[in-house]
């Protein structure tokens, strides 16, 4: 055990879209940054420097391990030639331990500015993370980063704690997909876990496809400059994509598509058909280059994919091919929730129907909770009372997992649960499977 009633713990939640880090006991995380890493192609042994043509540079997906990985907004927010960007997580699994460590180091060295050798670390983990992956993370934390103590908790359990529940059905509509898991008395029922590849990333791709179908080019902020021609009048000048990699440009275009989706997207009160609502009033969105675009049925049709995945075979064909290849199939929120409940023990199903907790970035769409509750009530057994709950504000919905970790790590009764460096040296990383099944 780590000892003491209070510790200045650090809580880290590396999500598929955003990494959140901060101090135990705080209401919100101190550090927020994308869960991606970048590296200069010149850093990698045998890689040539960017060509001087006006085309985006294409590089091999397999880069030697000599590359220096960088994380954080400071590396991503400016025009960075010859810079590749890679996601750290693909459908719940990390791409490499080095990439995860780059996120950690940026969190506590550059953002929190702490010596992690003096702080126990609470780490959130996906509900389906393997034991081998869990042990690999712990080994890196203790061996490389010299943390004095650590604890790993399932994301669904932490989100449930954040909402004051010991038993619930957690619906995490996140970036790389939607994961549903039953939590009973503070433990995840592993056989109840279901998932869909439809999440924020897929919806952003759908929105981008809708915009590009209007013959509108979405330009990253570094692809142009605005020149004032007269007081109050500006001219946009294209500066090209010379020396920029495909992955760097794609990352920034996806960020713009995500902002369009989040700014104007809305879930319809009833099942939505774009063809029947072609004349729906439009809303304007100003792109970074100053061009205004008009968004009509798309603002409802894109979020509708969460509830009608058949749109991916028609309107948005091809969007989730990569996701499906990773083993996660497209399924509606209604289907993954009902599937999870049906996999759970019969004696807890009624309680799960009455304790459905909706979190994650996609839960921010207006009226999604109400629409989901109505459709579940229609599909559920007559004896079940359906109740879908979401945190009251957007911050709590987005950060529910981190907030749960902050609460847990700050409890005096929890302090004996830490796995200390000494225990790690005596028993190995496998001890965590007994401390936190």
NORURDA-V979006 format. One record per backbone hydrogen bond with DSSP energy under -0.5 kcal/mol. CO is the residue of the C=O (numbers start at 1). NH is the residue of the N-H. If there is no record, write none. Layout:
co->(CO & CO)
nh->(NH & NH)
This chain:
co->(7 & 9 & 10 & 11 & 12 & 13 & 13 & 17 & 18 & 19 & 20 & 21 & 21 & 22 & 23 & 31 & 33 & 34 & 35 & 35 & 37 & 38 & 39 & 40 & 40 & 44 & 53 & 54 & 55 & 57 & 61 & 64 & 67 & 70 & 72 & 72 & 73 & 73 & 79 & 80 & 82 & 82 & 84 & 86 & 88 & 90 & 93 & 96 & 97 & 98 & 99 & 100 & 101 & 102 & 103 & 104 & 105 & 105 & 106 & 106 & 107 & 108 & 114 & 115 & 116 & 116 & 120 & 120 & 121 & 121 & 122 & 123 & 125 & 126 & 130 & 131 & 132 & 133 & 134 & 135 & 136 & 137 & 138 & 139 & 139 & 140 & 140 & 141 & 148 & 149 & 150 & 151 & 153 & 154 & 155 & 156 & 157 & 158 & 159 & 160 & 160 & 161 & 166 & 168 & 168 & 169 & 170 & 170 & 171 & 171 & 172 & 172 & 173 & 174 & 175 & 175 & 177 & 178 & 179 & 180 & 181 & 182 & 182 & 183 & 184 & 187 & 188 & 189 & 190 & 194 & 196 & 197 & 199 & 200 & 201 & 202 & 203 & 204 & 205 & 206 & 207 & 208 & 209 & 211 & 211 & 212 & 216 & 217 & 220 & 221 & 223 & 223 & 225 & 225 & 227 & 227 & 230 & 233 & 233 & 235 & 235 & 236 & 237 & 241 & 243 & 244 & 245 & 246 & 247 & 248 & 249 & 250 & 251 & 252 & 253 & 254 & 255 & 256 & 257 & 258 & 259 & 260 & 261 & 273 & 274 & 275 & 277 & 283 & 285 & 285 & 287 & 291 & 293 & 293 & 294 & 295 & 296 & 297 & 297 & 298 & 299 & 300 & 301 & 302 & 303 & 304 & 304 & 306 & 308 & 309 & 310 & 310 & 311 & 311 & 312 & 314 & 316 & 318 & 320 & 321 & 322 & 323 & 323 & 324 & 327 & 329 & 332 & 333 & 334 & 335 & 336 & 337 & 338 & 339 & 340 & 341 & 345 & 345 & 346 & 346 & 348 & 349 & 350 & 352 & 353 & 355 & 355 & 356 & 356 & 357 & 357 & 359 & 360 & 361 & 362 & 365 & 366 & 367 & 368 & 369 & 370 & 371 & 372 & 373 & 374 & 375 & 376 & 381 & 384 & 387 & 387 & 389 & 393 & 394 & 395 & 397 & 397 & 399 & 400 & 401 & 402 & 403 & 404 & 405 & 406 & 406 & 407 & 407 & 408 & 411 & 411 & 412 & 414 & 415 & 415 & 415 & 418 & 419 & 420 & 421 & 422 & 423 & 423 & 424 & 428 & 429 & 430 & 431 & 431 & 432)
nh->(9 & 24 & 122 & 22 & 124 & 15 & 20 & 35 & 15 & 33 & 13 & 30 & 31 & 11 & 26 & 21 & 19 & 36 & 88 & 89 & 86 & 70 & 84 & 43 & 44 & 47 & 243 & 241 & 243 & 246 & 63 & 67 & 69 & 38 & 75 & 76 & 76 & 77 & 81 & 83 & 41 & 84 & 39 & 37 & 95 & 93 & 90 & 100 & 101 & 102 & 103 & 104 & 105 & 106 & 107 & 108 & 109 & 110 & 110 & 111 & 112 & 114 & 116 & 118 & 119 & 148 & 10 & 122 & 123 & 151 & 12 & 153 & 155 & 129 & 134 & 135 & 136 & 137 & 138 & 139 & 140 & 141 & 142 & 143 & 144 & 144 & 145 & 147 & 421 & 121 & 419 & 123 & 125 & 158 & 159 & 160 & 161 & 162 & 163 & 163 & 165 & 164 & 186 & 170 & 183 & 357 & 172 & 181 & 173 & 359 & 174 & 179 & 362 & 200 & 201 & 202 & 174 & 196 & 172 & 194 & 170 & 184 & 189 & 168 & 187 & 184 & 190 & 192 & 193 & 180 & 178 & 199 & 203 & 204 & 205 & 206 & 207 & 208 & 209 & 210 & 211 & 212 & 213 & 214 & 216 & 215 & 218 & 219 & 223 & 224 & 239 & 240 & 227 & 237 & 229 & 235 & 233 & 229 & 230 & 227 & 237 & 238 & 225 & 244 & 82 & 57 & 249 & 250 & 251 & 252 & 253 & 254 & 255 & 256 & 257 & 258 & 259 & 260 & 261 & 262 & 263 & 264 & 265 & 277 & 277 & 278 & 280 & 295 & 287 & 293 & 290 & 287 & 285 & 295 & 296 & 283 & 299 & 300 & 301 & 302 & 266 & 304 & 305 & 305 & 306 & 307 & 308 & 333 & 311 & 312 & 313 & 314 & 314 & 316 & 318 & 317 & 319 & 321 & 324 & 325 & 326 & 326 & 328 & 327 & 329 & 197 & 336 & 337 & 338 & 339 & 340 & 341 & 342 & 343 & 344 & 344 & 348 & 349 & 349 & 350 & 352 & 353 & 354 & 355 & 387 & 169 & 357 & 358 & 389 & 171 & 359 & 173 & 363 & 364 & 365 & 368 & 267 & 371 & 372 & 373 & 374 & 375 & 376 & 377 & 378 & 379 & 380 & 384 & 386 & 356 & 389 & 358 & 397 & 398 & 399 & 360 & 400 & 403 & 404 & 405 & 406 & 407 & 408 & 409 & 25 & 410 & 410 & 411 & 411 & 414 & 415 & 415 & 417 & 2 & 3 & 418 & 420 & 150 & 424 & 425 & 426 & 427 & 428 & 428 & 431 & 432 & 433 & 434 & 435 & 436)
